[in-house]
Amino acid sequence: MPDDLDRKIIHGLNCSPQVSFRHLSEVVGVSEQTVARRYSACAAPAWSASSG
């Protein structure tokens, strides 16, 4: 389940799909590495909608 930070990252990416992890990290107040790690976790198959 996504937490508040995950939702902020997802919202930022929805608003500006081309935003860099560096800029997004400054906006949400965490390190660039944290944003990248959270993004990778969100993009993992476990979070994708099931196809059947």
Backbone atoms as SQL, in Angstrom:
CREATE TABLE atoms (id INTEGER PRIMARY KEY, chain TEXT, resi INTEGER, resn TEXT, atom TEXT, x REAL, y REAL, z REAL);
INSERT INTO atoms VALUES
  (1, 'A', 1, 'MET', 'N', 0.842, -1.186, 0.000),
  (2, 'A', 1, 'MET', 'CA', 0.000, 0.000, 0.000),
  (3, 'A', 1, 'MET', 'C', 0.885, 1.246, 0.000),
  (4, 'A', 2, 'PRO', 'N', 0.535, 2.199, -0.831),
  (5, 'A', 2, 'PRO', 'CA', 1.309, 3.441, -0.853),
  (6, 'A', 2, 'PRO', 'C', 1.047, 4.272, 0.402),
  (7, 'A', 3, 'ASP', 'N', 2.105, 4.897, 0.908),
  (8, 'A', 3, 'ASP', 'CA', 1.948, 5.794, 2.052),
  (9, 'A', 3, 'ASP', 'C', 1.911, 7.240, 1.544),
  (10, 'A', 4, 'ASP', 'N', 1.923, 8.194, 2.465),
  (11, 'A', 4, 'ASP', 'CA', 1.822, 9.601, 2.073),
  (12, 'A', 4, 'ASP', 'C', 2.948, 10.030, 1.140),
  (13, 'A', 5, 'LEU', 'N', 4.167, 9.584, 1.415),
  (14, 'A', 5, 'LEU', 'CA', 5.293, 9.944, 0.563),
  (15, 'A', 5, 'LEU', 'C', 5.119, 9.376, -0.840),
  (16, 'A', 6, 'ASP', 'N', 4.708, 8.121, -0.929),
  (17, 'A', 6, 'ASP', 'CA', 4.466, 7.518, -2.239),
  (18, 'A', 6, 'ASP', 'C', 3.406, 8.301, -3.012),
  (19, 'A', 7, 'ARG', 'N', 2.352, 8.692, -2.319),
  (20, 'A', 7, 'ARG', 'CA', 1.286, 9.454, -2.973),
  (21, 'A', 7, 'ARG', 'C', 1.796, 10.809, -3.456),
  (22, 'A', 8, 'LYS', 'N', 2.664, 11.469, -2.684),
  (23, 'A', 8, 'LYS', 'CA', 3.238, 12.747, -3.117),
  (24, 'A', 8, 'LYS', 'C', 4.093, 12.557, -4.369),
  (25, 'A', 9, 'ILE', 'N', 4.880, 11.501, -4.391),
  (26, 'A', 9, 'ILE', 'CA', 5.733, 11.224, -5.548),
  (27, 'A', 9, 'ILE', 'C', 4.872, 10.924, -6.771),
  (28, 'A', 10, 'ILE', 'N', 3.870, 10.091, -6.599),
  (29, 'A', 10, 'ILE', 'CA', 2.969, 9.750, -7.709),
  (30, 'A', 10, 'ILE', 'C', 2.249, 10.998, -8.215),
  (31, 'A', 11, 'HIS', 'N', 1.784, 11.827, -7.294),
  (32, 'A', 11, 'HIS', 'CA', 1.099, 13.069, -7.678),
  (33, 'A', 11, 'HIS', 'C', 2.044, 13.972, -8.474),
  (34, 'A', 12, 'GLY', 'N', 3.276, 14.118, -7.995),
  (35, 'A', 12, 'GLY', 'CA', 4.253, 14.943, -8.700),
  (36, 'A', 12, 'GLY', 'C', 4.513, 14.433, -10.104),
  (37, 'A', 13, 'LEU', 'N', 4.606, 13.124, -10.248),
  (38, 'A', 13, 'LEU', 'CA', 4.844, 12.535, -11.566),
  (39, 'A', 13, 'LEU', 'C', 3.617, 12.660, -12.463),
  (40, 'A', 14, 'ASN', 'N', 2.429, 12.595, -11.890),
  (41, 'A', 14, 'ASN', 'CA', 1.207, 12.788, -12.675),
  (42, 'A', 14, 'ASN', 'C', 1.102, 14.229, -13.175),
  (43, 'A', 15, 'CYS', 'N', 1.486, 15.172, -12.321),
  (44, 'A', 15, 'CYS', 'CA', 1.401, 16.587, -12.700),
  (45, 'A', 15, 'CYS', 'C', 2.474, 16.960, -13.717),
  (46, 'A', 16, 'SER', 'N', 3.644, 16.355, -13.585),
  (47, 'A', 16, 'SER', 'CA', 4.760, 16.685, -14.468),
  (48, 'A', 16, 'SER', 'C', 5.554, 15.416, -14.764),
  (49, 'A', 17, 'PRO', 'N', 5.119, 14.646, -15.749),
  (50, 'A', 17, 'PRO', 'CA', 5.749, 13.354, -16.041),
  (51, 'A', 17, 'PRO', 'C', 7.240, 13.433, -16.379),
  (52, 'A', 18, 'GLN', 'N', 7.719, 14.594, -16.810),
  (53, 'A', 18, 'GLN', 'CA', 9.129, 14.736, -17.178),
  (54, 'A', 18, 'GLN', 'C', 10.000, 15.253, -16.030),
  (55, 'A', 19, 'VAL', 'N', 9.411, 15.430, -14.841),
  (56, 'A', 19, 'VAL', 'CA', 10.164, 15.984, -13.708),
  (57, 'A', 19, 'VAL', 'C', 11.321, 15.051, -13.341),
  (58, 'A', 20, 'SER', 'N', 12.439, 15.651, -12.967),
  (59, 'A', 20, 'SER', 'CA', 13.593, 14.843, -12.553),
  (60, 'A', 20, 'SER', 'C', 13.404, 14.395, -11.108),
  (61, 'A', 21, 'PHE', 'N', 14.033, 13.277, -10.771),
  (62, 'A', 21, 'PHE', 'CA', 13.980, 12.805, -9.381),
  (63, 'A', 21, 'PHE', 'C', 14.606, 13.847, -8.461),
  (64, 'A', 22, 'ARG', 'N', 15.606, 14.556, -8.950),
  (65, 'A', 22, 'ARG', 'CA', 16.263, 15.577, -8.135),
  (66, 'A', 22, 'ARG', 'C', 15.282, 16.688, -7.770),
  (67, 'A', 23, 'HIS', 'N', 14.568, 17.198, -8.758),
  (68, 'A', 23, 'HIS', 'CA', 13.605, 18.270, -8.485),
  (69, 'A', 23, 'HIS', 'C', 12.459, 17.753, -7.615),
  (70, 'A', 24, 'LEU', 'N', 11.957, 16.587, -7.925),
  (71, 'A', 24, 'LEU', 'CA', 10.868, 16.007, -7.145),
  (72, 'A', 24, 'LEU', 'C', 11.295, 15.798, -5.694),
  (73, 'A', 25, 'SER', 'N', 12.540, 15.397, -5.485),
  (74, 'A', 25, 'SER', 'CA', 13.033, 15.189, -4.120),
  (75, 'A', 25, 'SER', 'C', 13.032, 16.492, -3.333),
  (76, 'A', 26, 'GLU', 'N', 13.371, 17.595, -4.003),
  (77, 'A', 26, 'GLU', 'CA', 13.361, 18.900, -3.339),
  (78, 'A', 26, 'GLU', 'C', 11.940, 19.316, -2.973),
  (79, 'A', 27, 'VAL', 'N', 10.999, 19.010, -3.839),
  (80, 'A', 27, 'VAL', 'CA', 9.600, 19.382, -3.602),
  (81, 'A', 27, 'VAL', 'C', 9.001, 18.581, -2.444),
  (82, 'A', 28, 'VAL', 'N', 9.251, 17.272, -2.412),
  (83, 'A', 28, 'VAL', 'CA', 8.634, 16.441, -1.365),
  (84, 'A', 28, 'VAL', 'C', 9.474, 16.363, -0.100),
  (85, 'A', 29, 'GLY', 'N', 10.725, 16.835, -0.147),
  (86, 'A', 29, 'GLY', 'CA', 11.540, 16.931, 1.058),
  (87, 'A', 29, 'GLY', 'C', 12.277, 15.672, 1.465),
  (88, 'A', 30, 'VAL', 'N', 12.674, 14.881, 0.489),
  (89, 'A', 30, 'VAL', 'CA', 13.473, 13.690, 0.763),
  (90, 'A', 30, 'VAL', 'C', 14.647, 13.656, -0.216),
  (91, 'A', 31, 'SER', 'N', 15.536, 12.693, -0.061),
  (92, 'A', 31, 'SER', 'CA', 16.685, 12.612, -0.957),
  (93, 'A', 31, 'SER', 'C', 16.273, 12.106, -2.334),
  (94, 'A', 32, 'GLU', 'N', 17.114, 12.426, -3.310),
  (95, 'A', 32, 'GLU', 'CA', 16.889, 11.950, -4.673),
  (96, 'A', 32, 'GLU', 'C', 16.879, 10.427, -4.716),
  (97, 'A', 33, 'GLN', 'N', 17.745, 9.807, -3.920),
  (98, 'A', 33, 'GLN', 'CA', 17.809, 8.343, -3.858),
  (99, 'A', 33, 'GLN', 'C', 16.503, 7.757, -3.319),
  (100, 'A', 34, 'THR', 'N', 15.903, 8.412, -2.343),
  (101, 'A', 34, 'THR', 'CA', 14.630, 7.940, -1.791),
  (102, 'A', 34, 'THR', 'C', 13.534, 8.002, -2.850),
  (103, 'A', 35, 'VAL', 'N', 13.492, 9.088, -3.602),
  (104, 'A', 35, 'VAL', 'CA', 12.492, 9.203, -4.668),
  (105, 'A', 35, 'VAL', 'C', 12.686, 8.089, -5.688),
  (106, 'A', 36, 'ALA', 'N', 13.926, 7.868, -6.100),
  (107, 'A', 36, 'ALA', 'CA', 14.212, 6.823, -7.091),
  (108, 'A', 36, 'ALA', 'C', 13.816, 5.449, -6.562),
  (109, 'A', 37, 'ARG', 'N', 14.129, 5.187, -5.304),
  (110, 'A', 37, 'ARG', 'CA', 13.796, 3.891, -4.701),
  (111, 'A', 37, 'ARG', 'C', 12.290, 3.705, -4.600),
  (112, 'A', 38, 'ARG', 'N', 11.591, 4.746, -4.172),
  (113, 'A', 38, 'ARG', 'CA', 10.134, 4.666, -4.049),
  (114, 'A', 38, 'ARG', 'C', 9.482, 4.514, -5.415),
  (115, 'A', 39, 'TYR', 'N', 10.012, 5.227, -6.412),
  (116, 'A', 39, 'TYR', 'CA', 9.476, 5.111, -7.765),
  (117, 'A', 39, 'TYR', 'C', 9.639, 3.678, -8.272),
  (118, 'A', 40, 'SER', 'N', 10.804, 3.112, -8.055),
  (119, 'A', 40, 'SER', 'CA', 11.050, 1.730, -8.493),
  (120, 'A', 40, 'SER', 'C', 10.083, 0.766, -7.822),
  (121, 'A', 41, 'ALA', 'N', 9.832, 0.984, -6.543),
  (122, 'A', 41, 'ALA', 'CA', 8.897, 0.119, -5.820),
  (123, 'A', 41, 'ALA', 'C', 7.468, 0.292, -6.354),
  (124, 'A', 42, 'CYS', 'N', 7.098, 1.534, -6.680),
  (125, 'A', 42, 'CYS', 'CA', 5.754, 1.797, -7.208),
  (126, 'A', 42, 'CYS', 'C', 5.579, 1.192, -8.599),
  (127, 'A', 43, 'ALA', 'N', 6.648, 1.170, -9.351),
  (128, 'A', 43, 'ALA', 'CA', 6.578, 0.658, -10.724),
  (129, 'A', 43, 'ALA', 'C', 6.667, -0.865, -10.784),
  (130, 'A', 44, 'ALA', 'N', 6.929, -1.498, -9.641),
  (131, 'A', 44, 'ALA', 'CA', 7.052, -2.956, -9.591),
  (132, 'A', 44, 'ALA', 'C', 5.695, -3.608, -9.899),
  (133, 'A', 45, 'PRO', 'N', 5.710, -4.805, -10.433),
  (134, 'A', 45, 'PRO', 'CA', 4.459, -5.502, -10.799),
  (135, 'A', 45, 'PRO', 'C', 3.450, -5.653, -9.662),
  (136, 'A', 46, 'ALA', 'N', 3.904, -5.698, -8.435),
  (137, 'A', 46, 'ALA', 'CA', 2.972, -5.874, -7.306),
  (138, 'A', 46, 'ALA', 'C', 1.987, -4.710, -7.204),
  (139, 'A', 47, 'TRP', 'N', 2.368, -3.522, -7.678),
  (140, 'A', 47, 'TRP', 'CA', 1.496, -2.361, -7.594),
  (141, 'A', 47, 'TRP', 'C', 0.688, -2.177, -8.856),
  (142, 'A', 48, 'SER', 'N', 1.022, -2.883, -9.924),
  (143, 'A', 48, 'SER', 'CA', 0.267, -2.693, -11.164),
  (144, 'A', 48, 'SER', 'C', -1.086, -3.380, -11.060),
  (145, 'A', 49, 'ALA', 'N', -2.003, -2.885, -11.828),
  (146, 'A', 49, 'ALA', 'CA', -3.337, -3.477, -11.851),
  (147, 'A', 49, 'ALA', 'C', -3.244, -4.885, -12.461),
  (148, 'A', 50, 'SER', 'N', -3.978, -5.780, -11.878),
  (149, 'A', 50, 'SER', 'CA', -3.976, -7.142, -12.439),
  (150, 'A', 50, 'SER', 'C', -4.725, -7.170, -13.747),
  (151, 'A', 51, 'SER', 'N', -4.303, -8.052, -14.612),
  (152, 'A', 51, 'SER', 'CA', -4.923, -8.094, -15.933),
  (153, 'A', 51, 'SER', 'C', -5.967, -9.186, -16.054),
  (154, 'A', 52, 'GLY', 'N', -6.341, -9.772, -14.971),
  (155, 'A', 52, 'GLY', 'CA', -7.362, -10.782, -15.133),
  (156, 'A', 52, 'GLY', 'C', -7.812, -11.345, -13.917);
